[in-house]
Amino acid sequence: MIESALKREFRERLQAGSLTPPGVHVQKINMHPTFESDLKSHIDALVEFSFQNFSNKVVHAVIELKSRLTPMTLEGAIHQVIRYRNEIRNSGRFGDLYPMLAAPYISESVRARCKEVGVGYIDLNGTFGLIHDNVYIDVVRPGTEFKNPQGIKNVFSAKSRRVIRVLLAHPYVPLRLEEISSKSQVSLAQAFQVTKRLQEQDFIQRTTEGRCVSRPRKLLRLFAKELKPDYAANRQVVQAFSELPIQAIAEAMEDLATRKGFELAFTLSSGLEPHERNLRQDVVAAYVSIPAKEIQRELRLEAVGKGPNVIIMTPPEADNTTAGGVFYERRTLSSGLVGVSPLQLYLDFSLQGGRGEEQADFLLEHSLGFHE
């Protein structure tokens, strides 16, 4: 569950002292505190702060953690945390409580509104505001690690689609948000936004163990469709011809990649295992992480408009990575070559159209193991 992941991140960073400015110390943290049965509050945290410059002063804060705070959602969050503060105070457990809001990222406009209504704030970058009872602390740290995602308009664009590759690589294996973030090298906030959107569209489900894809076939087909315009515009493709045997060309590419230190993965017909093949095609096709024309020059290949037997491709920038990109989970083929994953093979054949789409469907039925 996303809230538990954020709360765990918040608690660990608060305990480590990375969220509070110098001179402010966390004495106690009580996550999900319980109160009398008639109390209707569901508190995220009660925290006791002490201060180096005020030796005998402590501030007890009731903190409401939100996965995202925007001007649109802020008023509801303020009302909620103040109501919680009042209910707890009326229960007689605390004589004084300071309401605070926490989120991965707190913007300038949110900070300004919180100050107007007497609510403190803290975010996962270390921005910290506590203005209460003669204590005035207002520290703003840049949103370098956690930024306001501003929503995800298209989960198939830019870095967001790395999350989809990670999820589809093993659709029935539940992954926690931290794992998804790490494997795709996107922020925790962005991983949350993408998975939230996918859940809203009924593509993934959340369990106590993590997130997994509920309709992998439909999601994969939509992924291929959405990928097409971006790859048409931003994937560098060099079509060439060589008199050398296909295996010799492939081995020359691998030798060059070893010497030059760039990423390489074979795809299309040269990325298939024999049992996965459903078309006759005799070309060497590969993704490289450097400009495709450099490979053409190094191997002295002749560029052609039609009838190529060598296709060299540089993926769009967001996919030019081993972290959820086209080089994610490469596999060693029985031929000895290193190929893209079966998932990426499906995408590449789908982008070809015609017989390529037939080969993609064959992979979907016989190789990917998607039940739905």
C-alpha positions as CSV (number, residue, x, y, z in Angstrom):
1,M,0.0,0.0,0.0
2,I,1.5,3.4,-1.1
3,E,0.8,5.2,2.2
4,S,2.7,2.6,4.2
5,A,5.7,2.9,1.8
6,L,5.7,6.7,2.3
7,K,5.2,6.5,6.0
8,R,8.1,4.1,6.3
9,E,10.3,6.4,4.2
10,F,9.2,9.4,6.4
11,R,9.8,7.5,9.7
12,E,13.3,6.3,8.7
13,R,14.5,9.6,7.5
14,L,13.0,11.4,10.5
15,Q,14.8,8.9,12.8
16,A,18.0,9.4,10.9
17,G,17.9,13.1,11.4
18,S,17.9,13.9,7.6
19,L,14.6,15.8,7.7
20,T,15.3,18.2,10.5
21,P,17.6,21.2,10.4
22,P,20.6,21.5,12.8
23,G,19.5,22.2,16.3
24,V,16.2,20.4,16.0
25,H,16.0,16.9,17.4
26,V,13.4,14.2,17.3
27,Q,12.9,12.8,20.7
28,K,10.0,10.4,20.1
29,I,8.1,9.1,17.0
30,N,4.7,7.4,17.4
31,M,3.4,6.1,14.1
32,H,-0.4,5.3,13.9
33,P,-1.0,6.1,17.5
34,T,-4.2,4.7,19.0
35,F,-6.6,6.6,21.3
36,E,-9.9,6.0,23.1
37,S,-12.5,4.2,21.1
38,D,-14.7,7.3,20.7
39,L,-11.9,9.2,19.0
40,K,-12.4,9.2,15.2
41,S,-9.0,10.3,14.2
42,H,-6.6,8.1,12.1
43,I,-3.3,9.8,12.9
44,D,-0.2,9.2,10.8
45,A,2.3,10.3,13.4
46,L,2.8,12.0,16.7
47,V,6.3,13.4,17.0
48,E,8.1,15.1,19.9
49,F,10.7,17.7,18.8
50,S,13.3,19.3,21.1
51,F,15.6,22.3,20.3
52,Q,19.2,23.0,21.0
53,N,18.6,26.7,21.7
54,F,15.7,26.0,24.0
55,S,16.9,23.4,26.6
56,N,13.6,22.8,28.3
57,K,11.2,23.2,25.4
58,V,9.5,20.4,23.5
59,V,6.8,20.6,20.8
60,H,4.4,17.8,20.3
61,A,3.3,17.7,16.7
62,V,0.5,15.8,15.1
63,I,1.5,15.0,11.6
64,E,-0.6,14.1,8.6
65,L,1.3,12.6,5.7
66,K,0.1,13.0,2.1
67,S,1.5,11.4,-1.0
68,R,1.1,14.7,-2.7
69,L,0.2,18.3,-1.6
70,T,-1.1,20.8,-4.2
71,P,-3.0,24.0,-3.8
72,M,-6.1,22.0,-4.9
73,T,-5.8,19.4,-2.1
74,L,-4.2,21.6,0.5
75,E,-7.3,23.0,2.1
76,G,-8.7,19.6,2.8
77,A,-5.4,18.4,4.3
78,I,-5.2,21.5,6.6
79,H,-8.8,21.0,7.7
80,Q,-8.1,17.3,8.4
81,V,-4.9,17.8,10.5
82,I,-6.5,20.6,12.5
83,R,-9.5,18.4,13.3
84,Y,-7.2,15.6,14.4
85,R,-5.3,18.0,16.6
86,N,-8.5,19.3,18.2
87,E,-9.9,15.8,18.8
88,I,-6.7,14.6,20.4
89,R,-6.4,17.7,22.5
90,N,-10.0,17.4,23.7
91,S,-9.4,13.8,24.7
92,G,-7.1,15.2,27.4
93,R,-4.0,13.3,26.3
94,F,-2.1,16.4,25.4
95,G,-2.3,20.0,26.7
96,D,-0.8,21.4,23.5
97,L,-0.4,20.0,20.0
98,Y,1.0,21.6,16.9
99,P,-0.5,20.5,13.5
100,M,1.9,19.7,10.7
101,L,1.6,18.4,7.2
102,A,4.2,16.1,5.5
103,A,4.7,15.1,1.9
104,P,7.5,14.1,-0.5
105,Y,7.6,17.7,-1.8
106,I,6.2,20.9,-0.4
107,S,6.0,23.9,-2.8
108,E,6.3,27.6,-2.0
109,S,2.6,28.2,-2.3
110,V,1.8,25.4,0.1
111,R,4.4,26.7,2.6
112,A,2.8,30.2,2.4
113,R,-0.7,28.9,3.0
114,C,0.4,26.7,5.9
115,K,2.1,29.7,7.6
116,E,-1.2,31.7,7.2
117,V,-3.2,29.1,9.1
118,G,-0.6,28.1,11.7
119,V,0.3,24.7,10.3
120,G,3.8,23.4,10.1
121,Y,5.3,21.4,7.3
122,I,8.0,18.9,6.5
123,D,9.0,17.2,3.2
124,L,11.4,14.4,2.3
125,N,13.9,16.8,0.9
126,G,14.3,18.4,4.3
127,T,12.2,21.5,4.0
128,F,11.0,22.2,7.5
129,G,8.6,24.7,9.0
130,L,7.8,24.9,12.7
131,I,6.5,28.3,13.9
132,H,4.9,27.8,17.3
133,D,5.1,29.1,20.9
134,N,8.2,31.4,20.4
135,V,10.0,28.8,18.2
136,Y,10.5,30.0,14.6
137,I,12.2,27.6,12.2
138,D,11.7,27.9,8.5
139,V,14.2,26.0,6.4
140,V,13.7,25.4,2.6
141,R,15.8,22.8,0.9
142,P,15.7,22.3,-2.9
143,G,13.5,19.5,-4.3
144,T,16.4,17.5,-5.7
145,E,15.4,14.0,-4.8
146,F,11.7,14.4,-4.4
147,K,9.9,16.8,-6.7
148,N,6.3,17.6,-7.3
149,P,5.4,15.2,-10.1
150,Q,2.5,17.5,-11.2
151,G,0.6,14.3,-12.1
152,I,1.5,12.0,-15.0
153,K,-0.3,12.9,-18.2
154,N,1.0,9.9,-20.2
155,V,2.4,6.9,-18.5
156,F,3.9,5.7,-21.8
157,S,6.1,8.7,-22.3
158,A,9.6,9.6,-21.2
159,K,10.9,7.9,-18.0
160,S,7.4,6.8,-17.0
161,R,7.4,3.9,-19.4
162,R,10.4,2.5,-17.6
163,V,8.1,1.6,-14.8
164,I,5.8,-0.2,-17.2
165,R,8.7,-2.3,-18.6
166,V,9.8,-3.2,-15.0
167,L,6.2,-4.3,-14.2
168,L,5.7,-6.2,-17.4
169,A,9.0,-8.0,-17.2
170,H,7.6,-10.3,-14.5
171,P,3.9,-9.3,-14.4
172,Y,2.9,-11.8,-11.7
173,V,5.7,-11.0,-9.3
174,P,4.5,-8.3,-6.8
175,L,7.0,-5.5,-6.4
176,R,7.1,-2.9,-3.7
177,L,7.3,0.8,-4.7
178,E,10.9,1.1,-3.6
179,E,11.8,-1.9,-5.9
180,I,10.0,-0.3,-8.8
181,S,11.7,3.0,-8.2
182,S,15.2,1.4,-8.0
183,K,14.8,-0.9,-11.0
184,S,13.5,1.9,-13.3
185,Q,15.7,4.6,-11.8
186,V,12.8,7.0,-11.4
187,S,11.9,8.8,-8.1
188,L,9.6,7.2,-5.6
189,A,7.1,9.9,-6.3
190,Q,7.1,9.3,-10.0
191,A,6.8,5.5,-9.5
192,F,3.8,6.1,-7.3
193,Q,2.2,8.4,-9.8
194,V,2.6,5.9,-12.7
195,T,1.4,2.9,-10.7
196,K,-1.5,5.0,-9.4
197,R,-2.6,5.8,-12.9
198,L,-2.2,2.2,-14.0
199,Q,-4.3,1.1,-11.1
200,E,-7.0,3.6,-12.0
201,Q,-7.1,2.0,-15.4
202,D,-7.4,-1.5,-13.9
203,F,-4.0,-2.6,-15.3
204,I,-2.4,-3.4,-11.9
205,Q,-3.5,-4.5,-8.5
206,R,-2.0,-3.9,-5.1
207,T,-1.6,-6.6,-2.5
208,T,0.1,-6.7,0.9
209,E,3.3,-7.9,-1.0
210,G,3.3,-5.2,-3.6
211,R,2.0,-4.3,-7.0
212,C,1.6,-6.7,-9.9
213,V,0.0,-6.5,-13.4
214,S,-3.5,-7.8,-13.6
215,R,-4.0,-7.5,-17.4
216,P,-0.5,-7.9,-18.9
217,R,-1.7,-8.6,-22.5
218,K,-3.8,-5.6,-22.8
219,L,-1.2,-3.4,-21.2
220,L,1.5,-4.7,-23.5
221,R,-0.6,-4.1,-26.6
222,L,-1.4,-0.6,-25.5
223,F,2.3,0.0,-24.7
224,A,3.3,-1.0,-28.2
225,K,0.6,1.3,-29.7
226,E,1.6,4.3,-27.6
227,L,5.4,3.7,-28.2
228,K,5.1,3.9,-32.0
229,P,5.0,7.7,-32.6
230,D,7.8,8.4,-30.2
231,Y,10.0,5.7,-31.7
232,A,9.2,6.9,-35.2
233,A,10.4,10.4,-34.2
234,N,13.2,9.7,-31.8
235,R,14.7,6.3,-32.5
236,Q,17.9,6.6,-34.6
237,V,17.9,3.9,-37.2
238,V,20.6,3.1,-39.7
239,Q,19.9,0.5,-42.4
240,A,23.0,-0.9,-44.0
241,F,24.3,-3.8,-46.1
242,S,27.3,-6.0,-45.7
243,E,28.8,-8.8,-47.8
244,L,29.9,-10.6,-44.6
245,P,27.9,-13.5,-43.2
246,I,25.3,-12.5,-40.6
247,Q,27.1,-14.2,-37.7
248,A,30.4,-12.4,-38.6
249,I,28.6,-9.0,-38.6
250,A,27.1,-9.8,-35.2
251,E,30.4,-10.9,-33.7
252,A,32.1,-7.8,-35.1
253,M,29.5,-5.7,-33.3
254,E,30.0,-7.5,-30.0
255,D,33.8,-7.1,-30.3
256,L,33.4,-3.4,-31.0
257,A,31.0,-3.0,-28.0
258,T,33.6,-4.7,-25.8
259,R,36.4,-2.5,-27.0
260,K,34.4,0.8,-26.9
261,G,32.4,0.0,-23.8
262,F,28.9,0.8,-25.0
263,E,25.6,-1.1,-24.4
264,L,24.6,-3.6,-27.1
265,A,21.5,-5.9,-27.4
266,F,20.3,-7.8,-30.5
267,T,16.7,-7.7,-31.5
268,L,14.2,-8.7,-34.2
269,S,15.2,-11.9,-36.0
270,S,18.8,-11.9,-34.5
271,G,17.3,-11.6,-31.0
272,L,15.1,-14.7,-31.3
273,E,15.7,-18.2,-30.0
274,P,14.9,-20.9,-32.6
275,H,11.7,-22.0,-30.9
276,E,10.4,-18.4,-30.9
277,R,10.8,-17.9,-34.6
278,N,7.7,-17.6,-36.8
279,L,9.1,-15.7,-39.8
280,R,11.9,-16.0,-42.3
281,Q,14.2,-13.0,-41.9
282,D,17.9,-13.0,-42.2
283,V,19.1,-9.6,-40.7
284,V,21.3,-8.5,-37.9
285,A,19.4,-5.9,-35.8
286,A,20.8,-4.4,-32.7
287,Y,20.3,-1.6,-30.2
288,V,23.4,0.4,-29.2
289,S,23.7,3.1,-26.6
290,I,25.9,5.3,-28.8
291,P,24.8,7.0,-32.1
292,A,24.0,4.3,-34.6
293,K,26.1,6.0,-37.4
294,E,29.2,5.6,-35.3
295,I,28.8,1.8,-35.6
296,Q,28.2,2.1,-39.3
297,R,31.4,4.0,-39.7
298,E,33.4,1.7,-37.5
299,L,32.3,-1.4,-39.3
300,R,32.4,0.3,-42.7
301,L,28.8,-0.7,-43.6
302,E,27.1,0.7,-46.6
303,A,23.9,2.6,-45.9
304,V,21.0,1.5,-48.0
305,G,17.4,2.6,-48.4
306,K,16.0,-0.9,-49.2
307,G,17.0,-4.4,-48.6
308,P,19.2,-4.0,-45.6
309,N,20.8,-7.0,-43.8
310,V,22.0,-4.9,-40.9
311,I,19.8,-2.6,-38.8
312,I,21.5,-0.5,-36.1
313,M,19.3,1.5,-33.7
314,T,19.8,4.0,-30.9
315,P,16.8,4.1,-28.6
316,P,15.2,7.4,-27.5
317,E,17.0,8.9,-24.6
318,A,14.5,7.8,-21.9
319,D,14.9,4.1,-23.1
320,N,18.7,4.2,-23.6
321,T,19.4,2.5,-20.3
322,T,19.6,-0.8,-18.5
323,A,17.1,0.6,-15.9
324,G,13.8,-0.2,-17.4
325,G,14.9,0.7,-20.9
326,V,15.6,-1.4,-24.0
327,F,18.7,-2.9,-22.3
328,Y,16.7,-4.0,-19.3
329,E,17.0,-7.7,-18.5
330,R,19.0,-8.7,-21.5
331,R,19.4,-12.4,-22.1
332,T,22.2,-14.6,-23.5
333,L,20.9,-16.5,-26.5
334,S,21.8,-20.0,-27.5
335,S,23.7,-18.5,-30.4
336,G,26.0,-16.8,-27.8
337,L,24.7,-13.3,-28.7
338,V,23.2,-11.0,-26.0
339,G,19.6,-10.1,-27.0
340,V,16.9,-7.9,-25.7
341,S,14.3,-9.3,-23.4
342,P,11.2,-11.1,-24.9
343,L,9.2,-8.1,-23.8
344,Q,11.3,-5.7,-25.9
345,L,11.2,-8.2,-28.8
346,Y,7.5,-8.0,-28.8
347,L,7.6,-4.2,-28.9
348,D,10.1,-4.1,-31.7
349,F,8.2,-6.6,-33.9
350,S,5.0,-4.7,-33.2
351,L,6.6,-1.5,-34.4
352,Q,7.6,-3.2,-37.7
353,G,4.0,-3.9,-38.8
354,G,3.0,-6.6,-41.3
355,R,4.8,-9.9,-40.7
356,G,6.4,-8.3,-37.7
357,E,3.1,-8.0,-35.9
358,E,2.5,-11.7,-36.6
359,Q,5.8,-12.6,-35.0
360,A,4.9,-10.3,-32.1
361,D,1.6,-12.2,-31.6
362,F,3.5,-15.5,-31.8
363,L,5.8,-14.3,-29.0
364,L,2.8,-13.3,-26.9
365,E,1.2,-16.7,-27.3
366,H,4.2,-18.9,-26.9
367,S,7.0,-17.1,-25.1
368,L,5.9,-14.3,-22.8
369,G,3.7,-16.5,-20.5
370,F,1.0,-13.9,-20.1
371,H,-2.1,-15.8,-18.9
372,E,-4.6,-13.1,-19.4
